[in-house]
């Protein structure tokens, strides 16, 4: 029986593992891979305390830091993944992909999310070569450049607002006539002189040479095809939280994110906490994930000590 099991090897899971080991909780850390979504980024400039780091190096640093605490209080299973969750009043049972079963007094879920990826010609070829899924990570690299944003929800418009602070122009592509974003955010974006919005846009291809040079699209109403010259394409078409393995054991929102108490990160079950992109938090970034997991760990520690 462990005091704590942590599932997930991104900034949230790694931060929690370090804190758990330092608090001498008997902890099992489970991850399929290290680094989270940012592992594909070539240059992360907003990881606090580090001016610039690649996603691969961030993952390596997280792994090294966690492994430095391996021993009496921290056991690491990697590569490994959880496939089933069974909570009860006095414990939580986790089944792993290899069929083994682990029991714990508390569980922190930090298994993250994955991006809805763009599925058109050129999208894979130019991924991280001008096409990116993280404006917070990569946006400043495109200062004074013409860029495009794909997605008509709040994430798309908020990304556009962020990029307008330093990009030359921003063009947002929406596949229908109407937007999913709230009217206030849409109005604020439209008011910027360097902003352009294209509705009823059917995306055809990401074009480029060594890096992105443009985005080919078709007007769904007229059938007219055009190519917009841009050096950056920011994709904001949604996240898929990695919650399939937990089934219906916890309360989820409409998009299958785990609902948490923002003060403690505790879920609908008293022995389970969650942090990072898998939660229903309003914002999701590496630094936020790390902070939320530390918050959760502090609450987990106090909860266990009260038992």
VOZA-950799 format. One record per residue (C-alpha): x, y, z negated. Coordinates in steps of 0.05 Angstrom, whole numbers, padded with zeros to 5 digits, always signed. Each point is the difference from the previous one (the first is absolute). Layout:
# residues N
XYZ;...
END
This chain:
# residues 307
+00000+00000+00000;+00029+00067+00021;-00015+00067-00032;-00005+00031+00069;-00001-00020+00073;+00014+00053+00053;-00021-00013+00072;+00033+00044+00053;+00070+00023+00018;-00009+00072+00021;+00014+00062-00042;-00060-00016-00046;+00019-00071-00015;+00075+00015-00007;-00012+00058-00047;-00045-00042-00044;+00051-00057-00002;+00055+00045-00025;-00044+00029-00054;-00027-00068-00020;+00070-00029-00008;+00023+00060-00040;-00060-00009-00047;+00018-00073-00007;-00064-00028+00027;+00006-00071+00026;-00012+00017+00073;-00007-00038+00066;+00011+00043+00062;-00030-00028+00064;+00012+00030+00069;+00000-00025+00072;+00046+00057+00022;+00032+00063-00029;-00013+00073+00016;-00074+00007+00017;-00025+00036+00062;+00059+00048+00003;+00049-00057+00017;-00009+00017+00074;+00017+00075-00008;+00067+00022+00026;+00006+00062-00043;-00039+00012-00064;+00012+00071-00027;-00050+00004-00057;+00023-00057-00046;+00015+00043-00061;+00073+00002-00019;+00024-00022+00069;+00008+00051+00056;-00006-00051+00056;-00006-00076+00001;-00023-00052+00050;-00057-00047-00016;+00047-00059+00003;+00047+00033-00050;-00057+00019-00045;-00023-00073-00001;+00071-00022-00015;+00006+00049-00058;-00066-00021-00030;+00022-00073+00004;+00068+00014-00031;-00031+00041-00057;-00051-00053-00017;+00050-00057+00005;+00047+00036-00048;-00052-00016-00055;-00006-00074+00016;+00008-00043-00061;-00038-00017-00063;-00056+00049+00012;-00005+00002+00076;-00008-00057+00049;-00005+00013+00075;-00036-00043+00051;+00018+00024+00070;-00019-00013+00054;-00066-00021-00030;-00072+00023+00004;-00063-00006-00042;-00059-00034+00034;-00053-00004-00055;-00019+00037-00063;-00041-00028-00058;-00008+00047-00060;-00032-00020-00066;-00008+00033-00068;+00067-00023-00029;+00045-00007+00062;+00008+00009+00075;+00018-00059+00045;+00037+00011+00065;+00008-00053+00055;+00059+00008+00046;+00008-00018+00073;+00042-00061-00018;-00058-00026-00044;+00032+00015-00067;-00043+00032-00054;+00023+00055-00048;-00035+00027-00061;+00007+00069-00032;-00029+00044-00054;-00001+00060+00048;+00005+00010+00075;+00022+00060+00041;-00021-00003+00073;+00045+00042+00045;-00005-00039+00065;-00011+00063+00041;-00034+00009+00067;+00016-00005+00073;-00014+00051+00054;-00051-00008+00055;+00050-00001+00058;-00010+00031+00068;-00011-00053+00053;+00016+00032+00067;+00059-00007+00047;+00062+00033-00027;-00023+00001-00073;+00046-00057-00021;+00057+00022+00044;+00002+00070-00029;-00017-00016-00072;+00050+00041-00042;+00025+00030+00065;-00048+00058-00001;-00062-00039-00021;-00010-00003-00075;-00053-00020-00051;+00025+00045-00056;-00002+00076+00006;+00024+00009-00071;+00062-00041+00015;+00016+00022+00071;-00037+00065+00013;+00058+00049-00014;+00042-00035+00052;-00047+00029+00053;+00007+00073-00020;-00009+00048+00058;-00024-00056+00046;-00065-00015+00035;-00035-00059-00034;-00065-00039+00003;-00043-00029-00055;-00046-00059+00013;-00061-00007-00045;-00061+00041-00017;-00008-00016-00074;+00025+00040-00059;+00069-00033+00005;+00007+00023+00072;-00021+00072-00014;+00041+00004-00064;+00061-00025+00039;-00013+00054+00053;-00003+00054-00054;+00066-00025-00028;+00034-00001+00068;-00026+00069+00018;+00046+00029-00054;+00062-00015+00042;-00018-00030+00068;-00005+00043+00062;-00069-00028+00019;-00045-00056-00025;-00052-00035+00044;-00049-00045-00035;-00034-00056+00040;-00069-00026-00021;-00032-00058+00036;-00072+00026-00008;-00038+00066+00002;-00005+00005-00076;+00050-00004-00056;+00001-00043-00062;+00037+00055-00039;-00037+00049-00045;-00020+00066+00031;+00043+00043-00044;+00064-00037+00020;-00020+00002+00073;-00014+00075-00003;+00066+00014-00034;+00037-00038+00054;-00037+00031+00058;+00016+00070-00027;+00074-00009+00013;+00023+00033+00065;+00049-00057+00017;-00053-00054-00007;-00037-00035+00056;-00053-00054-00006;-00019-00049+00055;-00065-00039-00008;-00024-00061+00037;+00072-00021+00012;+00016-00070+00021;+00074-00011-00012;+00035-00036+00056;+00075-00001-00012;+00058+00028-00040;+00051+00021+00052;+00074+00015-00010;+00072-00014+00017;+00044-00014-00061;-00052+00037-00042;-00072+00022+00009;-00010+00052+00053;-00076-00001+00007;-00068-00030-00012;-00044-00023+00057;-00075+00004-00011;-00067-00001+00036;-00063+00042-00012;-00053-00053-00016;-00055+00044+00030;+00033+00023+00065;+00050-00055+00011;+00055+00050+00013;+00070-00023-00021;+00053+00046-00026;+00069-00004-00033;+00015+00047-00058;+00075+00015-00009;+00018-00011-00073;+00061-00023-00039;-00037-00029-00058;-00063-00042-00010;-00030-00007-00070;-00050-00057-00007;-00053+00007-00054;-00053-00052+00015;-00007-00030-00069;+00031-00046-00051;-00016-00073-00015;+00011-00014-00074;+00031-00069-00014;-00058-00023-00044;-00022-00062+00037;+00032-00046-00051;-00038+00028-00059;-00068-00017+00028;-00058+00029-00039;+00034-00003-00068;+00007+00076-00005;-00042+00060+00017;+00019+00028+00069;-00022+00061+00039;-00031-00001+00070;+00068-00009+00034;+00022-00055-00048;+00047+00042-00043;+00003-00018-00074;-00038+00049-00043;+00043+00025-00059;-00006+00047-00058;+00047+00057+00022;+00021+00013-00072;+00027-00071-00011;-00003-00037+00067;-00042-00054-00033;-00049-00037+00046;-00069-00027-00015;+00032-00058-00038;+00032+00017-00067;+00063-00042+00014;+00014+00026+00070;+00030+00066+00023;+00016+00024+00071;+00046+00053+00030;+00021+00027+00067;-00033-00005+00068;-00046-00057-00020;-00040+00046-00046;-00055+00050+00013;+00044+00058-00019;-00011+00062+00042;+00072+00005+00024;+00051-00054+00017;+00074+00013+00004;+00063-00035-00026;+00010+00049-00058;-00073-00004-00020;+00002-00076+00002;+00061-00001-00045;-00031+00049-00049;-00067-00037-00003;+00035-00066-00014;+00039+00031-00058;-00065+00028-00027;-00030-00070+00006;+00060-00032-00034;-00005+00047-00060;-00073-00019-00008;+00014-00074+00010;+00054+00003-00054;-00047+00033-00050;-00057-00048+00017;+00044-00061-00012;+00027+00027-00065;-00071+00011-00026;-00018-00074+00011;
END
